[in-house]
Amino acid sequence: MASIVSSTGASGLPIDSLVTAQMQAEQQPITDIKTKVSSYNTKLSAYSTLKSGLSTFQTAVDKLATAAKFNAQSVTASDATSISATANGTAVLGNYSVSVTQLATSQKLASPPYSSATDIVGTGKLTISFGTTGTAPASFTANADKTDITIDITSSNNTLSGIRDAINAKNASVSASIVNDGTGNRLVITSKDTGEVNSLKVSVADDDGNNTDTGGLSALAYDPVASSNNMTQMTAAKNALLNVDGMSISKASNTVSDVIQGVTLTLKSVTSASNTLSVGTDTDTIQSSVQSFVDAYNALNTSMRNLTKFVSAGSSSNGALLGDSTARNIMVKLKSMLSASSPTATTYKTLSDVGVSMGSDGSLSLDSTKLQKAITNNVSDVAKLFSPSATSTDPQVTYISSKDETASGTYAVNITRLGGNGVDASGTINGVTANTTGSVLTGVTGNGSYGLQLSVTGTATGSRGTVTFSKGLAGELSSLLDGWLDTEGALTTKTDGISSSIKDLNKKADDISAKLPAIEARYRAQYAKLDALLSGLQSTSSNLTSQLAAISANN
């Protein structure tokens, strides 16, 4: 809006004051709009805080949303300096005796010594092969899992350092380096992988026409079957030798994952005595996940209470979402779900059963001793409280898996043909024809049982009872949170509506502002005319007064 020029009319009319007063009235709608926009922005900020809290809570929820999260296992070793181990959740709990008599090693070959790394070796072609060396009779059996490495050596890379760089440029299963051992510079070729199956053979096609002499590229030839070689074996390729519960085992790597089911061993050194590995439930990880769940919910609860708090009518300290139906609905649903009971768990059916209780202010507290006892007594039942699980009235109908979209509920199972021996079963879940592979039935899309996988064995066809499926507390919460946080969810719909209103209001304010200069100009023109009229009347009045005074004086 153009600035108001201060003026007083010839008649003494306070034009500036009058126009200012009227323009303030004209600008009042803009002030009202700005107040409303500020209120909307406060709500947007509040919703952003709410969404952030819900998202953080969902992260903690998802740590408990699959049964695998409760399969956490720990492995302790009586001598952790020689062996370390991890378990993936499928290991059988118990103790295992492990001893190591030899570590797996990589083969290292060294060339004859050269005075300098820039010495020319020769040109031609190097071929590095991998395999197992036999001794009786002498043999070299290629490793079928490894491809030969071929390196062309030309005048551009025929020095000791050039050959090193050419080998490393292949970025394959060997590495090359130059080591000065006091007698000269040697090219050292090392297999990147341990074990006898990764022994090296270096074949040479020497451009000098002789592949077996000591000159040119032939100096780098190595045949593990030959009685003599130009390159020297510095370290032999060896397998790791270990004993597990009395069984002797040979492995190509020091990382062994296929000896004890579900356990990966990392061999660090030869053991002087048997090492005892103890596999148990990793209660600390489960406890930590539940504690994170409690902490994240409490942070969300505190945030929501602040956003919806009531201090007094009209108080600026009231929560930005006081009286908001969406926020209130979220709080009610969350509290209701946290008090729900699992239909599949037997002993630990509610949060309070595992030590999680809700206070009068809606916050959660964790009795870690009670949770520890529940995990120790029946960790699988604790898992059913939080994560997807199912129970069946027919012991030969077993739950395999589900999808995020699978709805909690009880589903009838009917079999018209049993599967097995190359034949796919046929049947229904929840009255709808299921997809089948062998003896496995899977609920189809468009149905609550979508993604529910069941294994049906036995000999009976027809009705096979019912399966009660539960997403678990964490699964249900995650789905609920997805609905609120989704791009088409309640919170997004709410914030999109507010943003649209802000945009409309700002446009309305801009439209009003654009009209103000013309309105001010009109007011000034009107007051100018009024001032001219008043000035004329004042002049006429003054003349009349003078004339009357003159007449009176003449009389």
C-alpha positions as CSV (number, residue, x, y, z in Angstrom):
1,M,0.0,0.0,0.0
2,A,1.3,3.5,-0.9
3,S,2.4,5.6,2.1
4,I,0.0,8.2,3.4
5,V,1.2,11.8,2.9
6,S,0.4,13.9,5.9
7,S,-1.8,16.9,5.0
8,T,-4.3,19.3,6.4
9,G,-6.9,20.9,4.1
10,A,-7.2,24.6,3.5
11,S,-10.3,24.5,5.6
12,G,-8.3,22.9,8.5
13,L,-9.9,19.5,7.8
14,P,-7.6,16.8,9.3
15,I,-7.5,14.8,6.0
16,D,-4.5,12.7,7.1
17,S,-6.1,11.6,10.4
18,L,-9.4,10.8,8.8
19,V,-7.9,8.7,5.9
20,T,-5.6,6.9,8.4
21,A,-8.6,5.9,10.5
22,Q,-10.6,4.7,7.6
23,M,-7.6,2.8,6.1
24,Q,-7.1,1.0,9.4
25,A,-10.7,-0.2,9.2
26,E,-10.1,-1.3,5.6
27,Q,-7.0,-3.3,6.7
28,Q,-8.7,-5.0,9.5
29,P,-9.7,-8.1,7.4
30,I,-6.0,-8.6,6.6
31,T,-5.1,-8.5,10.3
32,D,-7.9,-11.0,10.9
33,I,-6.5,-13.2,8.1
34,K,-2.9,-13.1,9.5
35,T,-4.2,-14.1,12.9
36,K,-6.0,-17.0,11.4
37,V,-3.0,-18.0,9.3
38,S,-0.8,-17.9,12.4
39,S,-3.3,-20.2,14.2
40,Y,-3.2,-22.6,11.2
41,N,0.6,-22.6,11.1
42,T,0.7,-23.4,14.8
43,K,-1.6,-26.4,14.1
44,L,0.6,-27.5,11.2
45,S,3.6,-27.4,13.5
46,A,1.7,-29.4,16.1
47,Y,0.7,-32.1,13.5
48,S,4.4,-32.2,12.4
49,T,5.4,-32.9,16.0
50,L,2.7,-35.6,16.3
51,K,3.7,-37.3,13.0
52,S,7.4,-37.3,14.1
53,G,6.4,-38.9,17.5
54,L,4.3,-41.5,15.7
55,S,7.1,-42.3,13.3
56,T,9.6,-42.8,16.1
57,F,7.2,-45.0,17.9
58,Q,6.6,-47.1,14.8
59,T,10.4,-47.7,14.5
60,A,10.4,-49.1,18.0
61,V,7.2,-51.1,17.3
62,D,8.7,-52.7,14.2
63,K,11.6,-54.1,16.2
64,L,9.0,-56.4,17.8
65,A,6.8,-57.0,14.8
66,T,8.2,-60.3,13.6
67,A,8.7,-63.5,15.5
68,A,12.4,-63.6,14.3
69,K,13.0,-60.6,16.6
70,F,12.4,-62.9,19.5
71,N,14.8,-65.6,18.2
72,A,17.8,-63.5,19.2
73,Q,20.5,-65.8,20.5
74,S,23.8,-65.2,22.2
75,V,26.9,-67.4,22.0
76,T,29.6,-67.3,24.7
77,A,32.9,-69.0,24.5
78,S,35.1,-70.2,27.4
79,D,38.1,-68.8,25.5
80,A,36.9,-65.9,23.3
81,T,40.5,-65.1,22.2
82,S,40.6,-68.3,20.1
83,I,37.0,-68.6,18.9
84,S,34.1,-66.2,18.6
85,A,30.6,-67.1,17.4
86,T,27.2,-65.7,16.6
87,A,23.8,-67.5,16.3
88,N,21.0,-66.6,13.8
89,G,18.1,-67.7,15.9
90,T,17.8,-71.2,14.6
91,A,20.5,-72.8,16.7
92,V,19.6,-75.5,19.2
93,L,20.2,-74.1,22.7
94,G,23.0,-75.9,24.6
95,N,26.7,-76.3,24.9
96,Y,29.2,-77.4,22.2
97,S,32.8,-78.5,22.6
98,V,35.1,-77.0,19.9
99,S,38.9,-77.2,19.5
100,V,41.1,-75.8,16.7
101,T,44.4,-77.5,15.7
102,Q,45.1,-75.5,12.5
103,L,43.9,-72.2,11.0
104,A,43.1,-71.8,7.3
105,T,45.8,-69.9,5.4
106,S,46.2,-68.3,2.0
107,Q,49.0,-69.3,-0.3
108,K,51.8,-66.8,-0.9
109,L,54.3,-67.0,-3.7
110,A,57.5,-64.9,-4.0
111,S,59.5,-64.2,-7.1
112,P,63.3,-64.3,-7.3
113,P,64.9,-61.0,-6.0
114,Y,65.4,-58.0,-8.3
115,S,67.6,-55.0,-7.5
116,S,64.8,-52.5,-8.1
117,A,61.1,-52.4,-8.5
118,T,61.6,-50.8,-11.9
119,D,63.7,-53.7,-13.2
120,I,62.3,-55.2,-16.4
121,V,61.1,-58.8,-15.9
122,G,59.8,-59.6,-19.4
123,T,56.7,-59.6,-21.6
124,G,54.1,-62.2,-22.5
125,K,51.1,-63.6,-20.7
126,L,50.5,-64.7,-17.1
127,T,47.7,-67.1,-16.2
128,I,46.8,-67.6,-12.5
129,S,44.7,-70.6,-11.7
130,F,43.1,-71.9,-8.5
131,G,42.8,-75.4,-7.3
132,T,43.8,-78.2,-5.0
133,T,47.3,-79.7,-5.0
134,G,47.5,-83.5,-4.6
135,T,50.6,-85.3,-3.5
136,A,50.0,-89.0,-4.2
137,P,50.2,-88.9,-7.1
138,A,51.2,-85.2,-7.7
139,S,48.3,-83.4,-9.2
140,F,46.5,-80.0,-9.5
141,T,42.7,-80.1,-9.6
142,A,41.1,-76.9,-10.7
143,N,38.6,-75.1,-8.4
144,A,35.4,-75.1,-10.4
145,D,34.1,-72.0,-8.6
146,K,37.1,-69.9,-9.7
147,T,37.9,-68.5,-13.1
148,D,41.5,-68.3,-14.3
149,I,43.0,-64.8,-14.3
150,T,44.9,-63.8,-17.4
151,I,47.2,-60.8,-17.4
152,D,48.9,-59.4,-20.5
153,I,52.4,-58.1,-19.9
154,T,53.6,-55.7,-22.6
155,S,56.4,-53.1,-22.8
156,S,54.2,-50.7,-21.0
157,N,54.0,-52.8,-17.8
158,N,56.9,-55.2,-17.9
159,T,58.7,-54.0,-14.8
160,L,58.3,-55.6,-11.4
161,S,56.1,-52.8,-10.2
162,G,54.2,-52.7,-13.6
163,I,53.4,-56.4,-13.2
164,R,52.2,-55.9,-9.7
165,D,49.9,-53.1,-10.8
166,A,48.6,-55.2,-13.7
167,I,47.7,-58.1,-11.4
168,N,45.9,-55.8,-8.9
169,A,44.1,-54.0,-11.7
170,K,42.2,-57.2,-12.3
171,N,40.6,-56.8,-8.9
172,A,40.2,-60.6,-8.8
173,S,41.0,-63.3,-6.2
174,V,44.7,-62.6,-5.9
175,S,46.7,-59.5,-4.8
176,A,50.3,-58.6,-5.6
177,S,52.8,-56.6,-3.6
178,I,56.6,-55.9,-3.6
179,V,58.6,-56.9,-0.6
180,N,62.3,-56.2,0.0
181,D,63.6,-59.1,2.1
182,G,67.2,-57.8,2.3
183,T,68.4,-59.7,-0.7
184,G,66.3,-57.7,-3.2
185,N,62.8,-56.8,-4.2
186,R,60.4,-59.7,-4.6
187,L,57.0,-59.8,-6.3
188,V,54.6,-61.5,-3.8
189,I,51.4,-63.0,-5.2
190,T,48.8,-63.9,-2.5
191,S,45.5,-65.7,-2.8
192,K,42.8,-63.6,-1.3
193,D,40.9,-66.7,-0.2
194,T,42.1,-69.3,2.3
195,G,42.0,-73.1,2.0
196,E,43.6,-75.9,0.0
197,V,41.1,-75.4,-2.8
198,N,42.5,-72.0,-3.4
199,S,46.1,-73.0,-4.0
200,L,47.8,-71.1,-6.9
201,K,49.3,-72.1,-10.2
202,V,51.0,-69.5,-12.3
203,S,51.4,-70.4,-16.0
204,V,53.6,-68.3,-18.4
205,A,53.6,-67.7,-22.1
206,D,56.9,-65.9,-22.4
207,D,57.6,-63.8,-25.4
208,D,61.2,-65.0,-25.5
209,G,59.9,-68.4,-26.6
210,N,61.0,-70.3,-23.5
211,N,58.5,-70.8,-20.7
212,T,60.6,-72.8,-18.4
213,D,63.9,-71.0,-18.1
214,T,64.8,-68.5,-15.4
215,G,64.9,-65.5,-17.7
216,G,62.1,-63.1,-18.8
217,L,58.6,-63.6,-17.7
218,S,59.3,-67.3,-17.0
219,A,60.8,-66.2,-13.7
220,L,57.3,-65.8,-12.4
221,A,56.1,-69.4,-13.3
222,Y,54.9,-71.7,-10.5
223,D,53.6,-75.2,-11.0
224,P,52.8,-76.9,-7.7
225,V,53.3,-80.3,-9.3
226,A,56.8,-79.5,-10.6
227,S,59.8,-80.6,-8.6
228,S,61.4,-77.1,-8.9
229,N,60.0,-73.6,-9.5
230,N,61.3,-70.1,-10.1
231,M,58.9,-68.7,-7.6
232,T,59.1,-69.8,-4.0
233,Q,56.1,-70.8,-1.8
234,M,56.3,-68.6,1.3
235,T,53.0,-69.8,2.9
236,A,51.1,-72.9,1.9
237,A,47.3,-72.9,1.4
238,K,45.8,-74.8,4.3
239,N,42.4,-75.7,5.6
240,A,41.2,-75.0,9.1
241,L,41.2,-78.2,11.2
242,L,38.8,-78.3,14.1
243,N,36.9,-80.7,16.2
244,V,33.3,-80.2,17.2
245,D,31.9,-82.6,19.9
246,G,34.4,-85.2,18.9
247,M,34.0,-84.9,15.1
248,S,37.0,-83.9,13.1
249,I,36.3,-81.2,10.5
250,S,38.3,-79.6,7.7
251,K,37.2,-76.2,6.2
252,A,38.7,-73.9,3.7
253,S,37.8,-70.8,5.7
254,N,38.3,-69.6,9.3
255,T,34.7,-68.5,9.2
256,V,32.6,-71.6,9.5
257,S,28.8,-71.5,9.3
258,D,27.8,-75.0,8.2
259,V,29.0,-77.1,11.1
260,I,26.7,-76.2,14.0
261,Q,23.2,-75.4,12.8
262,G,22.5,-71.7,13.1
263,V,25.9,-70.9,14.5
264,T,28.8,-69.1,12.7
265,L,32.2,-69.7,14.1
266,T,35.2,-67.4,13.6
267,L,38.4,-69.2,14.3
268,K,41.1,-66.9,15.6
269,S,43.9,-69.1,16.9
270,V,44.8,-72.7,17.6
271,T,43.3,-73.8,21.0
272,S,45.4,-75.3,23.8
273,A,42.3,-77.0,25.2
274,S,38.7,-77.7,24.2
275,N,36.6,-74.5,24.0
276,T,33.1,-74.6,25.3
277,L,30.5,-72.6,23.3
278,S,27.2,-71.9,25.0
279,V,24.2,-71.0,22.9
280,G,21.3,-69.3,24.7
281,T,18.5,-66.9,24.3
282,D,19.7,-63.3,24.0
283,T,17.4,-61.9,26.6
284,D,19.3,-58.6,26.6
285,T,18.4,-57.8,23.0
286,I,14.7,-58.7,23.6
287,Q,14.7,-56.7,26.8
288,S,16.2,-53.7,25.0
289,S,13.6,-53.9,22.2
290,V,10.7,-53.9,24.7
291,Q,12.3,-51.1,26.7
292,S,12.7,-49.0,23.4
293,F,9.0,-49.7,22.7
294,V,8.1,-48.4,26.2
295,D,10.4,-45.4,25.9
296,A,9.1,-44.4,22.5
297,Y,5.5,-44.7,23.5
298,N,6.1,-42.6,26.6
299,A,7.8,-39.9,24.5
300,L,4.8,-39.9,22.2
301,N,2.3,-39.9,25.1
302,T,4.1,-36.9,26.7
303,S,4.0,-35.0,23.3
304,M,0.3,-35.8,22.7
305,R,-0.6,-34.7,26.3
306,N,1.2,-31.4,25.7
307,L,-0.5,-30.9,22.3
308,T,-4.0,-31.5,23.7
309,K,-3.7,-30.1,27.2
310,F,-6.3,-27.7,28.7
311,V,-5.2,-25.0,31.1
312,S,-8.1,-22.6,31.1
313,A,-10.6,-21.1,28.6
314,G,-8.8,-18.9,26.1
315,S,-5.4,-19.5,27.6
316,S,-2.4,-19.2,25.3
317,S,-1.0,-22.2,27.2
318,N,-3.6,-24.6,25.9
319,G,-2.4,-27.3,23.6
320,A,-2.4,-26.5,19.9
321,L,-4.5,-29.5,19.2
322,L,-6.9,-29.1,22.2
323,G,-10.3,-30.4,21.1
324,D,-8.9,-31.8,17.8
325,S,-10.8,-35.0,16.9
326,T,-8.0,-36.6,15.0
327,A,-5.5,-36.3,17.9
328,R,-8.1,-37.5,20.4
329,N,-9.0,-40.5,18.2
330,I,-5.3,-41.5,18.0
331,M,-4.9,-41.3,21.7
332,V,-8.0,-43.4,22.4
333,K,-7.1,-46.1,19.8
334,L,-3.5,-46.4,21.0
335,K,-4.5,-46.8,24.7
336,S,-7.2,-49.3,23.7
337,M,-4.8,-51.4,21.7
338,L,-2.2,-51.4,24.4
339,S,-4.7,-53.1,26.7
340,A,-5.8,-55.7,24.2
341,S,-5.3,-59.5,24.8
342,S,-3.6,-61.9,22.4
343,P,-5.9,-64.6,21.0
344,T,-3.0,-67.0,20.3
345,A,-0.7,-66.6,23.3
346,T,-1.4,-68.9,26.2
347,T,0.4,-67.5,29.3
348,Y,1.5,-64.0,28.3
349,K,-1.6,-62.6,26.7
350,T,-1.3,-59.0,27.7
351,L,1.4,-56.4,28.2
352,S,0.9,-56.5,31.9
353,D,1.7,-60.2,31.8
354,V,5.2,-59.4,30.7
355,G,5.8,-56.5,33.0
356,V,4.5,-53.6,31.0
357,S,1.9,-51.5,32.8
358,M,0.1,-48.3,32.1
359,G,-0.1,-45.5,34.7
360,S,-2.9,-43.0,35.3
361,D,-1.2,-40.4,33.0
362,G,-1.2,-43.0,30.2
363,S,2.6,-43.6,30.4
364,L,4.0,-47.1,30.4
365,S,6.5,-48.6,32.8
366,L,8.5,-51.8,32.5
367,D,9.2,-54.4,35.2
368,S,12.4,-55.8,33.8
369,T,12.5,-58.7,36.3
370,K,9.0,-59.8,35.2
371,L,9.9,-59.5,31.6
372,Q,13.1,-61.5,32.1
373,K,11.2,-64.3,33.8
374,A,8.6,-64.4,30.9
375,I,11.4,-64.6,28.3
376,T,13.2,-67.3,30.2
377,N,10.1,-69.4,30.8
378,N,8.5,-69.2,27.4
379,V,10.0,-66.8,24.9
380,S,7.8,-68.2,22.0
381,D,4.7,-67.2,23.9
382,V,6.1,-63.7,24.5
383,A,6.7,-63.5,20.8
384,K,3.0,-64.4,20.1
385,L,1.9,-61.4,22.2
386,F,3.9,-59.0,20.0
387,S,4.3,-60.6,16.6
388,P,2.3,-62.6,14.0
389,S,1.3,-66.1,15.1
390,A,-1.6,-68.5,14.6
391,T,-3.2,-71.5,16.3
392,S,-5.2,-74.3,14.6
393,T,-7.9,-76.6,15.8
394,D,-6.3,-79.3,13.6
395,P,-2.8,-80.2,14.6
396,Q,-1.9,-81.2,11.0
397,V,-2.7,-77.7,9.8
398,T,0.3,-75.5,10.7
399,Y,1.0,-71.8,10.3
400,I,4.0,-70.9,8.1
401,S,3.9,-67.2,7.5
402,S,1.8,-64.1,6.7
403,K,2.0,-60.7,5.1
404,D,1.6,-57.2,6.6
405,E,-1.8,-57.1,4.9
406,T,-3.1,-60.4,6.5
407,A,-5.9,-59.5,8.9
408,S,-6.3,-60.9,12.3
409,G,-9.2,-63.3,12.5
410,T,-10.4,-66.9,12.6
411,Y,-10.5,-68.6,9.2
412,A,-12.1,-71.9,8.2
413,V,-9.9,-74.3,6.2
414,N,-11.4,-76.8,3.7
415,I,-9.4,-79.3,1.6
416,T,-10.7,-80.9,-1.6
417,R,-7.4,-82.5,-2.6
418,L,-4.3,-83.2,-0.5
419,G,-0.9,-82.1,-1.9
420,G,2.4,-84.0,-2.1
421,N,4.4,-86.2,-4.4
422,G,4.3,-83.6,-7.1
423,V,0.6,-82.9,-6.7
424,D,-0.6,-79.5,-5.5
425,A,-3.4,-79.4,-3.0
426,S,-6.7,-77.6,-3.6
427,G,-8.9,-76.0,-1.0
428,T,-10.2,-72.9,0.5
429,I,-9.3,-70.5,3.3
430,N,-12.1,-68.4,4.7
431,G,-14.4,-69.8,2.0
432,V,-12.2,-68.5,-0.8
433,T,-10.1,-70.7,-3.1
434,A,-6.5,-70.6,-2.0
435,N,-3.3,-70.5,-4.1
436,T,-1.5,-73.8,-3.6
437,T,2.0,-75.2,-3.9
438,G,2.4,-78.8,-2.8
439,S,0.7,-79.1,0.6
440,V,0.9,-75.3,1.2
441,L,-2.2,-73.1,0.9
442,T,-1.9,-69.3,0.7
443,G,-4.8,-66.9,1.1
444,V,-5.5,-64.8,-2.0
445,T,-5.7,-61.1,-2.5
446,G,-9.0,-59.3,-1.8
447,N,-9.6,-61.4,1.3
448,G,-8.7,-61.0,5.0
449,S,-6.6,-64.1,4.8
450,Y,-4.5,-62.7,2.0
451,G,-0.9,-63.9,2.4
452,L,-1.7,-66.4,5.2
453,Q,0.4,-69.5,4.4
454,L,-0.7,-72.9,5.9
455,S,0.8,-76.3,5.6
456,V,-1.9,-79.0,5.5
457,T,-0.8,-82.6,6.0
458,G,-2.6,-85.8,7.0
459,T,-5.1,-87.9,5.0
460,A,-8.4,-86.2,5.6
461,T,-10.2,-83.9,3.1
462,G,-13.2,-81.7,3.7
463,S,-13.3,-79.4,6.7
464,R,-10.0,-79.1,8.5
465,G,-11.2,-76.9,11.3
466,T,-10.2,-73.3,11.8
467,V,-7.0,-71.2,12.1
468,T,-6.9,-68.2,14.4
469,F,-4.4,-65.7,13.2
470,S,-3.1,-62.7,15.1
471,K,-0.9,-60.0,13.8
472,G,0.3,-59.5,17.3
473,L,0.3,-56.2,19.3
474,A,3.3,-54.8,17.4
475,G,1.8,-55.9,14.0
476,E,-1.5,-54.3,14.8
477,L,0.1,-51.1,16.0
478,S,2.3,-50.9,12.9
479,S,-0.7,-51.3,10.6
480,L,-2.6,-48.6,12.6
481,L,0.4,-46.3,12.5
482,D,0.8,-46.9,8.7
483,G,-2.8,-45.7,8.3
484,W,-2.2,-42.5,10.2
485,L,1.2,-41.8,8.6
486,D,0.3,-42.9,5.0
487,T,0.4,-40.3,2.3
488,E,-3.4,-40.6,2.1
489,G,-3.8,-41.1,5.9
490,A,-5.8,-39.1,8.4
491,L,-2.9,-36.8,9.3
492,T,-1.9,-36.1,5.8
493,T,-5.5,-35.3,4.9
494,K,-5.7,-33.0,7.9
495,T,-2.4,-31.1,7.1
496,D,-3.2,-30.9,3.4
497,G,-6.5,-29.3,4.3
498,I,-4.9,-26.7,6.6
499,S,-2.2,-25.9,4.0
500,S,-4.9,-25.4,1.4
501,S,-6.8,-23.0,3.7
502,I,-3.6,-21.1,4.4
503,K,-3.0,-20.7,0.7
504,D,-6.5,-19.5,0.1
505,L,-6.3,-17.0,3.0
506,N,-3.0,-15.6,1.8
507,K,-4.4,-15.1,-1.6
508,K,-7.4,-13.3,-0.1
509,A,-5.1,-11.0,1.9
510,D,-3.0,-10.3,-1.2
511,D,-6.2,-9.4,-3.1
512,I,-7.3,-7.0,-0.4
513,S,-3.8,-5.4,-0.2
514,A,-3.9,-4.8,-3.9
515,K,-7.1,-2.8,-3.6
516,L,-5.9,-0.6,-0.7
517,P,-4.0,2.1,-2.7
518,A,-7.1,2.8,-4.9
519,I,-9.3,2.9,-1.8
520,E,-7.0,5.4,-0.1
521,A,-6.8,7.5,-3.2
522,R,-10.6,7.6,-3.4
523,Y,-10.9,8.6,0.3
524,R,-8.3,11.4,-0.3
525,A,-10.2,12.6,-3.3
526,Q,-13.5,12.7,-1.4
527,Y,-11.9,14.5,1.5
528,A,-10.3,17.0,-0.9
529,K,-13.7,17.8,-2.4
530,L,-15.1,18.2,1.1
531,D,-12.2,20.4,2.1
532,A,-12.7,22.6,-1.0
533,L,-16.4,22.9,-0.2
534,L,-15.7,23.7,3.5
535,S,-13.1,26.2,2.4
536,G,-15.6,27.9,0.0
537,L,-18.2,28.0,2.7
538,Q,-15.7,29.4,5.2
539,S,-14.8,32.2,2.6
540,T,-18.5,33.0,2.0
541,S,-19.1,33.1,5.7
542,S,-16.1,35.4,6.2
543,N,-17.4,37.7,3.4
544,L,-20.9,37.8,4.9
545,T,-19.5,38.5,8.3
546,S,-17.5,41.5,6.9
547,Q,-20.5,42.8,4.9
548,L,-22.8,42.6,7.9
549,A,-20.1,44.3,10.1
550,A,-19.9,47.1,7.5
551,I,-23.6,47.6,7.3
552,S,-23.8,47.7,11.1
553,A,-21.1,50.3,11.2
554,N,-22.8,52.6,8.6
555,N,-26.0,52.5,10.7
